[in-house]
Amino acid sequence: MTKIIWMSDPHLQAEGTIDGLDPRKRLDAAIAFINAHHADADFAVLTGDLVGDDIAGDYAAIAQHLAVSHIPIHPLMGNNDDRAGFRASLALPETAMPGFVQYRLDMANATYLFLDTHKVGSHAGQFCAARQAWLDDALGKSPGKPAYIFMHHPPLALGLPKQDEIMLEDAAAFLDLMTAHNNVKHLFMGHVHRPTAGTVRGIPFATLGAVSFQAPGPRPAWDWDSFKPAKEAPQLGVLLIEDETVVLQYTQFCEYAVGVEV
């Protein structure tokens, strides 16, 4: 069995708060929970939106926070990330695609693919021809081996109206590529700060609540001008994968009050 800890969207700032929330305390609580209860995991994944606006300072800070983990953490790009800043502070494996933060991890019974859906200057996602070619090649190398994909932007609308406006732009081409291979077993996506699950073109998918703040549900309706984080505790996911069976345990790692200024 492979055990993976899945986290997303820490929005780590070296200092300051996000609408009264200290994201450093939330990330530290997540890592402390992992160290205490899931140090037997094979690795952890962090599906994007790693930092805030201070590129150099925030990446240097998150590198220090992640270094406390007892298990390896594989971070991804999100819409709020920066490739140069990411590469300056966070190590990437030799399998990383030149020019992008996109790489693979081969294990005995499965391949894990970590994608870069960042689009410069946009909150929406992009998966260009070069990244598609890399993924096509990676999936084609071991056609009989299960592949599990981690990414930031969902390639489909989730019924979350405002988040659906900033999903992966070239979703149809991405899904065409997925269905051209028969070894993609599951998609795991960040970005929306809410847990959802379903299937798209027959492929199971899941999203996750954030390590930082949670987005409100679609009702009552809201827009970006009226956005207020939901008063919901952060979460992480515990993934158990064995013989192509996938179990995802949505897990609350701390109380809502952690990091909230009063």
C-alpha positions as CSV (number, residue, x, y, z in Angstrom):
1,M,0.0,0.0,0.0
2,T,1.1,3.6,-0.8
3,K,0.1,6.2,1.8
4,I,0.1,9.8,0.7
5,I,-0.7,13.0,2.6
6,W,-2.4,15.6,0.4
7,M,-2.5,19.3,1.2
8,S,-3.3,22.3,-0.8
9,D,-3.4,26.1,-0.9
10,P,-1.4,27.2,2.2
11,H,-1.0,30.8,0.8
12,L,2.0,31.2,3.1
13,Q,3.1,34.7,3.9
14,A,6.3,35.4,5.8
15,E,4.5,37.9,7.8
16,G,1.0,39.4,8.2
17,T,-2.4,37.9,7.9
18,I,-5.1,37.1,5.3
19,D,-8.3,38.6,6.4
20,G,-7.3,38.1,10.0
21,L,-5.9,34.6,9.5
22,D,-2.2,33.7,10.2
23,P,-1.4,31.2,7.4
24,R,1.9,30.2,9.1
25,K,0.1,28.8,12.1
26,R,-2.2,26.8,9.9
27,L,0.7,25.3,7.9
28,D,2.6,24.5,11.1
29,A,-0.4,22.8,12.6
30,A,-0.8,20.7,9.4
31,I,2.9,19.6,9.5
32,A,2.8,18.9,13.2
33,F,-0.3,16.7,12.7
34,I,1.4,14.8,9.9
35,N,4.6,14.3,12.0
36,A,2.5,13.1,15.0
37,H,0.1,10.8,13.2
38,H,1.2,10.1,9.6
39,A,5.0,9.9,9.7
40,D,4.6,6.4,8.1
41,A,3.3,8.0,4.9
42,D,5.4,7.6,1.8
43,F,5.3,11.2,0.9
44,A,3.1,14.3,0.9
45,V,1.9,16.5,-2.0
46,L,1.1,20.2,-1.8
47,T,-1.1,21.1,-4.8
48,G,-0.3,24.8,-5.4
49,D,-0.9,28.3,-4.2
50,L,2.1,28.0,-1.9
51,V,2.7,31.7,-1.2
52,G,1.4,35.3,-1.1
53,D,2.7,38.4,-2.7
54,D,6.3,38.6,-1.4
55,I,7.9,36.2,-3.9
56,A,11.4,35.9,-2.5
57,G,10.4,36.2,1.2
58,D,7.4,33.9,1.1
59,Y,9.2,31.1,-0.8
60,A,12.2,31.3,1.6
61,A,9.7,31.2,4.5
62,I,7.7,28.2,3.2
63,A,10.9,26.3,2.5
64,Q,11.7,26.6,6.2
65,H,8.2,25.5,7.3
66,L,8.2,22.5,5.0
67,A,11.7,21.4,6.1
68,V,10.2,20.5,9.5
69,S,8.2,17.6,7.9
70,H,9.3,14.1,8.7
71,I,8.2,12.9,5.3
72,P,9.1,14.4,1.8
73,I,6.7,17.0,0.5
74,H,6.3,17.5,-3.2
75,P,5.0,21.0,-4.0
76,L,3.2,22.2,-7.2
77,M,2.5,25.4,-8.9
78,G,-0.8,27.3,-8.5
79,N,-2.1,30.5,-9.9
80,N,-0.5,32.6,-7.1
81,D,2.9,31.0,-7.6
82,D,6.0,32.1,-9.5
83,R,8.3,29.6,-11.3
84,A,11.5,31.5,-10.7
85,G,10.7,32.1,-7.0
86,F,9.7,28.5,-6.6
87,R,12.9,27.1,-8.1
88,A,15.1,29.5,-6.1
89,S,13.9,28.0,-2.7
90,L,12.3,24.6,-3.4
91,A,14.2,21.6,-4.7
92,L,12.9,19.7,-7.7
93,P,13.7,16.2,-8.8
94,E,15.8,15.4,-11.9
95,T,12.6,14.4,-13.7
96,A,11.4,18.0,-13.7
97,M,10.5,19.4,-17.1
98,P,12.8,22.3,-18.2
99,G,11.0,25.6,-18.0
100,F,8.1,24.3,-15.9
101,V,7.5,22.9,-12.4
102,Q,6.3,19.6,-13.7
103,Y,7.8,16.2,-12.7
104,R,7.1,12.5,-12.0
105,L,7.7,10.0,-9.3
106,D,7.9,6.4,-10.3
107,M,7.2,3.8,-7.7
108,A,6.9,0.0,-8.0
109,N,3.2,-0.2,-8.7
110,A,2.3,3.3,-9.9
111,T,3.5,6.5,-11.4
112,Y,2.7,9.8,-9.8
113,L,2.6,12.9,-12.0
114,F,2.8,16.4,-10.7
115,L,1.6,19.0,-13.2
116,D,2.2,22.7,-13.7
117,T,-1.0,24.5,-14.7
118,H,0.2,28.0,-14.0
119,K,-0.7,30.7,-16.5
120,V,1.4,33.9,-16.1
121,G,-0.7,36.9,-15.2
122,S,-3.9,34.9,-14.7
123,H,-5.8,33.2,-12.0
124,A,-7.1,30.7,-14.5
125,G,-5.0,27.7,-15.5
126,Q,-3.2,26.7,-18.7
127,F,-1.7,23.5,-20.0
128,C,0.1,24.4,-23.2
129,A,1.3,22.1,-26.0
130,A,4.7,21.7,-24.5
131,R,3.3,20.5,-21.2
132,Q,0.8,18.3,-22.9
133,A,3.6,16.6,-24.9
134,W,5.6,16.0,-21.7
135,L,2.5,14.4,-20.1
136,D,1.7,12.4,-23.2
137,D,5.2,11.0,-23.2
138,A,5.1,10.3,-19.4
139,L,1.9,8.4,-19.7
140,G,3.0,6.5,-22.7
141,K,6.3,5.2,-21.1
142,S,4.4,2.6,-19.0
143,P,1.0,2.1,-20.5
144,G,0.1,-0.8,-18.2
145,K,1.1,1.0,-15.0
146,P,-1.5,3.0,-13.0
147,A,-0.9,6.8,-13.1
148,Y,-2.2,9.2,-10.5
149,I,-2.2,13.0,-11.4
150,F,-1.9,15.9,-9.0
151,M,-2.6,19.4,-10.3
152,H,-3.8,22.8,-9.2
153,H,-6.6,23.9,-11.6
154,P,-9.6,21.6,-12.2
155,P,-10.2,20.7,-15.9
156,L,-14.0,20.9,-15.4
157,A,-16.7,23.1,-13.9
158,L,-17.6,22.0,-10.4
159,G,-20.7,23.9,-9.8
160,L,-18.7,26.5,-7.8
161,P,-19.6,29.6,-9.9
162,K,-16.8,32.0,-9.1
163,Q,-14.1,29.3,-9.0
164,D,-15.4,27.8,-12.2
165,E,-14.5,31.1,-13.9
166,I,-10.8,30.5,-13.3
167,M,-10.6,26.7,-14.0
168,L,-8.1,25.2,-16.5
169,E,-8.7,27.1,-19.8
170,D,-7.8,24.3,-22.2
171,A,-9.7,21.7,-20.3
172,A,-11.0,19.8,-23.4
173,A,-7.5,19.2,-24.8
174,F,-6.3,18.1,-21.4
175,L,-9.2,15.6,-21.0
176,D,-8.7,14.4,-24.6
177,L,-5.1,13.6,-23.6
178,M,-6.2,11.8,-20.4
179,T,-8.7,9.6,-22.2
180,A,-6.2,8.8,-25.0
181,H,-4.4,6.7,-22.3
182,N,-6.0,3.9,-20.3
183,N,-3.7,4.1,-17.3
184,V,-4.9,7.4,-15.7
185,K,-6.7,6.2,-12.5
186,H,-7.4,9.4,-10.6
187,L,-7.0,13.2,-10.7
188,F,-6.3,15.2,-7.5
189,M,-6.8,19.0,-7.7
190,G,-6.5,22.1,-5.5
191,H,-7.5,25.7,-6.2
192,V,-11.1,25.8,-5.1
193,H,-10.6,25.6,-1.3
194,R,-13.5,23.1,-1.0
195,P,-13.8,19.3,-1.1
196,T,-15.6,17.9,-4.1
197,A,-15.5,14.5,-5.8
198,G,-16.9,12.9,-9.0
199,T,-15.9,11.6,-12.4
200,V,-15.0,13.3,-15.6
201,R,-15.0,11.2,-18.8
202,G,-15.0,8.2,-16.6
203,I,-11.9,9.3,-14.6
204,P,-12.5,9.8,-10.8
205,F,-11.4,13.2,-9.4
206,A,-11.3,14.9,-6.1
207,T,-10.6,18.4,-4.8
208,L,-9.6,19.4,-1.2
209,G,-10.2,22.1,1.4
210,A,-7.3,24.4,1.9
211,V,-4.6,24.3,4.6
212,S,-5.3,28.1,4.9
213,F,-8.8,29.5,4.5
214,Q,-11.9,27.8,3.1
215,A,-14.0,29.3,0.3
216,P,-17.8,29.6,0.9
217,G,-20.1,27.2,-0.8
218,P,-22.0,28.3,-3.9
219,R,-25.2,29.2,-2.0
220,P,-26.0,31.8,-0.9
221,A,-24.4,33.5,-4.0
222,W,-21.3,35.6,-3.6
223,D,-18.8,37.4,-5.8
224,W,-15.1,38.3,-5.4
225,D,-16.0,41.8,-4.0
226,S,-18.2,40.2,-1.3
227,F,-15.9,37.2,-0.7
228,K,-15.5,36.2,3.0
229,P,-13.8,33.0,4.0
230,A,-16.1,30.4,5.4
231,K,-15.8,29.7,9.1
232,E,-14.8,26.1,8.5
233,A,-11.7,24.3,9.8
234,P,-8.9,23.6,7.4
235,Q,-8.2,20.1,6.2
236,L,-5.8,17.7,4.5
237,G,-6.3,14.4,2.8
238,V,-5.0,11.0,3.6
239,L,-4.7,8.8,0.5
240,L,-4.4,5.1,0.7
241,I,-3.7,3.4,-2.7
242,E,-3.4,-0.3,-3.2
243,D,-4.0,-2.5,-6.3
244,E,-5.8,0.5,-8.0
245,T,-8.1,0.9,-5.1
246,V,-8.1,4.5,-3.8
247,V,-9.4,5.7,-0.4
248,L,-9.4,9.4,0.4
249,Q,-9.9,10.4,4.0
250,Y,-10.7,14.1,4.4
251,T,-9.1,15.0,7.7
252,Q,-9.4,18.0,10.0
253,F,-6.0,18.6,11.4
254,C,-6.7,21.5,13.7
255,E,-9.6,23.6,15.1
256,Y,-11.0,26.5,13.1
257,A,-9.7,29.0,15.8
258,V,-6.0,28.1,15.1
259,G,-4.4,31.2,13.4
260,V,-7.6,33.3,13.6
261,E,-7.1,36.7,15.2
262,V,-9.8,37.8,17.6
